[in-house]
Amino acid sequence: MSVGDIAHALDMSTTTVHRLLTTLKNCGVVDQDPHTRRYFLALKMLLFGKAILDRFEWRSRAHPLLGELSRQVGETVFMGVLDHCDLVYIDHVDSLDHTLRMTPQIGRRQDAHTTALGKVLLAHASPEELEPYLNRKDLPRRTPHSITNTKALTNELGKIRERGYAFDLQESEIGICCVAAPIRGVGDQVVAAISVSGPSARIEMKGMDSELKKRLLETAARISEIAVF
């Protein structure tokens, strides 16, 4: 991005942004293209990204189980955590069975209330974590199917706690459906969630509330037993 692009995105003056970028460049976390004069993240940032993922030391043990689930159901599998009521993706395994895939970048953030992963995590968040989220006047709409008011979300989270899994019925992206389940750690605390995602017609045909849900819950239980503890 150019200095002007960054200044506009942050609603800051170009002078301030240029000074900050100079500091970041001196620290080695951004570089500048000598021809276009645009800035980009430096490779040093990979170290920071890895350090963050290393917090989830059980992630490497869970990954093979995600791969096994993906092969079983023939769909993409995701794993995510909650950060200030945002969903953050920390792992995924693509299905090799289809050319149509959905692969968000590791570290990508998304409105939790619009995804199955996010709703499972919100359903098991503490009242203190949820309070700022539920005090919003309205919730961002991603599609016509998104939940946009806190009363409806509260009702949905109650149902998720009762049944132990969540659905995304084209709430985040038109044509995409997901089913998600929680990963539990010490003291039965929910520490992450996994989901099976794919085109709505294919997911429904495979049994979103039957076969897919069954295999998802089995995998979530195995990760909770093998990977987290």
C-alpha positions in Angstrom: 0.0 0.0 0.0 1.1 3.6 -0.5 1.4 6.1 2.3 -1.8 7.7 1.1 -3.7 4.4 1.1 -2.6 3.6 4.6 -3.4 7.2 5.9 -6.9 7.0 4.3 -7.6 3.5 5.8 -6.4 4.6 9.3 -7.9 8.2 9.1 -4.5 9.6 9.9 -2.3 12.3 8.4 0.3 11.2 5.8 3.0 12.9 7.8 2.2 10.7 10.9 1.9 7.6 8.8 5.2 8.2 7.1 6.9 8.6 10.4 5.4 5.4 11.7 6.3 3.5 8.6 9.9 4.7 8.9 10.0 3.3 12.4 8.5 0.0 11.3 11.0 -0.2 8.4 13.9 0.4 10.7 12.6 -2.4 12.9 12.5 -4.7 9.8 8.8 -5.5 9.9 7.9 -3.6 6.7 9.7 -3.1 3.4 9.3 -0.6 0.6 9.3 -1.3 -3.1 12.0 1.0 -4.6 10.1 1.5 -7.8 6.4 1.9 -6.7 7.3 3.3 -3.3 4.6 1.1 -1.8 5.0 -0.7 1.5 4.5 -4.4 2.3 5.0 -6.7 5.3 8.6 -8.0 5.6 9.5 -11.6 6.0 10.3 -10.9 9.6 6.6 -10.9 10.3 6.6 -14.7 9.8 8.4 -15.0 13.1 5.6 -13.2 14.9 2.9 -15.2 13.2 4.6 -18.5 14.1 5.1 -17.3 17.7 1.3 -16.7 18.0 0.4 -20.1 16.5 2.9 -21.7 18.9 0.6 -20.6 21.7 -1.7 -23.4 20.5 0.9 -26.1 21.0 -1.8 -28.8 20.5 -2.5 -27.6 17.0 0.1 -29.8 15.4 -1.5 -32.9 17.1 -5.0 -31.9 16.0 -4.0 -31.3 12.4 -3.9 -34.9 11.3 -7.3 -35.5 12.8 -8.6 -32.5 10.7 -7.1 -34.1 7.7 -8.8 -37.4 8.5 -12.2 -35.8 8.9 -11.7 -33.9 5.6 -11.0 -37.2 3.8 -14.0 -38.9 5.4 -16.5 -36.2 4.4 -14.8 -34.9 1.2 -15.1 -31.3 2.4 -12.9 -28.5 3.8 -12.4 -28.5 7.5 -11.5 -25.4 9.6 -10.4 -24.8 13.1 -10.8 -21.4 14.9 -10.6 -19.6 18.2 -12.3 -16.6 19.7 -10.5 -13.3 20.1 -12.5 -10.4 21.6 -15.6 -12.0 20.1 -14.1 -12.2 16.6 -13.5 -15.6 15.0 -9.9 -16.2 14.1 -8.9 -19.1 11.8 -5.9 -21.0 13.1 -5.9 -24.1 10.8 -7.6 -25.7 7.9 -7.4 -28.8 5.6 -8.7 -28.5 2.0 -10.7 -31.3 0.4 -9.0 -32.6 -2.7 -12.3 -34.0 -4.0 -13.6 -30.8 -5.5 -12.3 -27.9 -7.4 -14.6 -25.5 -5.6 -12.9 -24.7 -2.3 -13.0 -22.0 0.4 -9.7 -21.3 2.2 -9.5 -18.3 4.4 -5.9 -17.3 5.4 -4.7 -18.4 8.7 -5.2 -15.5 11.1 -8.1 -14.1 9.2 -10.8 -12.5 11.4 -14.5 -12.8 10.8 -17.7 -11.7 12.6 -18.3 -14.6 14.9 -22.1 -14.4 14.8 -22.2 -15.1 11.1 -20.3 -18.4 11.2 -20.9 -21.9 12.7 -17.4 -21.8 14.2 -17.9 -18.4 15.8 -21.4 -19.2 17.1 -20.1 -22.3 18.9 -17.4 -20.3 20.5 -19.8 -17.5 21.5 -22.2 -20.0 23.0 -19.5 -21.1 25.4 -17.9 -17.7 26.1 -18.1 -16.2 29.5 -20.8 -13.6 30.3 -18.0 -11.0 30.7 -16.7 -11.8 27.2 -20.2 -11.7 25.7 -21.5 -8.6 27.3 -19.9 -6.0 25.0 -20.9 -8.1 22.0 -24.6 -8.4 23.1 -24.7 -4.7 24.0 -24.4 -3.7 20.4 -27.3 -1.9 18.9 -27.2 -4.2 15.8 -24.9 -6.8 14.4 -23.2 -6.6 11.0 -25.1 -8.3 8.1 -23.0 -10.5 5.8 -25.9 -12.0 3.8 -29.7 -11.8 4.0 -29.6 -14.9 6.3 -27.3 -13.3 8.9 -28.5 -12.8 12.5 -28.6 -9.1 13.0 -30.1 -8.5 16.4 -28.8 -9.6 19.8 -32.1 -11.2 21.0 -32.1 -13.6 18.1 -28.4 -14.3 18.7 -29.0 -15.0 22.4 -31.7 -17.5 21.5 -29.5 -19.1 18.9 -26.6 -19.5 21.4 -28.9 -21.1 23.9 -29.9 -23.7 21.3 -26.3 -24.4 20.4 -25.4 -25.0 24.1 -28.2 -27.5 24.4 -27.4 -29.5 21.2 -23.6 -29.2 21.3 -23.1 -27.9 17.7 -23.9 -25.0 15.4 -24.9 -24.4 11.8 -24.1 -21.7 9.4 -27.0 -21.6 6.9 -25.5 -19.2 4.3 -25.2 -16.6 7.0 -21.6 -15.7 6.1 -21.6 -16.3 2.4 -24.4 -17.1 0.0 -24.2 -20.7 -1.2 -22.0 -21.9 1.7 -23.1 -23.9 4.7 -21.2 -25.2 7.7 -21.6 -27.3 10.8 -19.3 -26.8 13.8 -18.5 -28.3 17.1 -16.4 -27.3 20.2 -13.0 -28.5 21.2 -12.7 -28.8 25.0 -9.7 -28.5 27.2 -8.9 -28.8 30.9 -12.0 -28.4 33.0 -14.2 -28.9 30.0 -13.5 -25.4 28.9 -14.1 -24.7 25.2 -10.7 -23.7 23.7 -11.4 -23.9 20.0 -13.9 -25.2 17.4 -13.8 -27.1 14.2 -16.2 -27.1 11.3 -17.0 -28.8 8.0 -17.8 -26.3 5.2 -18.8 -26.5 1.6 -21.4 -25.5 -1.0 -24.9 -25.7 0.5 -26.3 -28.2 -2.0 -23.5 -30.6 -1.4 -23.5 -30.2 2.4 -27.2 -30.7 2.6 -27.0 -33.8 0.4 -24.3 -35.3 2.6 -26.5 -34.9 5.7 -25.6 -31.7 7.5 -27.6 -32.7 10.6 -26.8 -36.5 10.4 -23.7 -38.0 8.9 -21.6 -34.8 8.7 -22.6 -33.9 12.2 -21.8 -37.4 13.5 -18.3 -37.4 12.1 -17.6 -33.9 13.2 -18.6 -34.6 16.8 -16.5 -37.7 16.8 -13.5 -35.8 15.6 -14.1 -32.9 18.1 -14.2 -35.5 20.9 -10.9 -37.1 19.7 -9.1 -33.8 19.5 -10.3 -32.9 23.0 -9.0 -36.2 24.3 -5.8 -36.6 22.3 -4.6 -33.1 21.2 -5.6 -30.7 24.0 -4.7 -32.6 27.2 
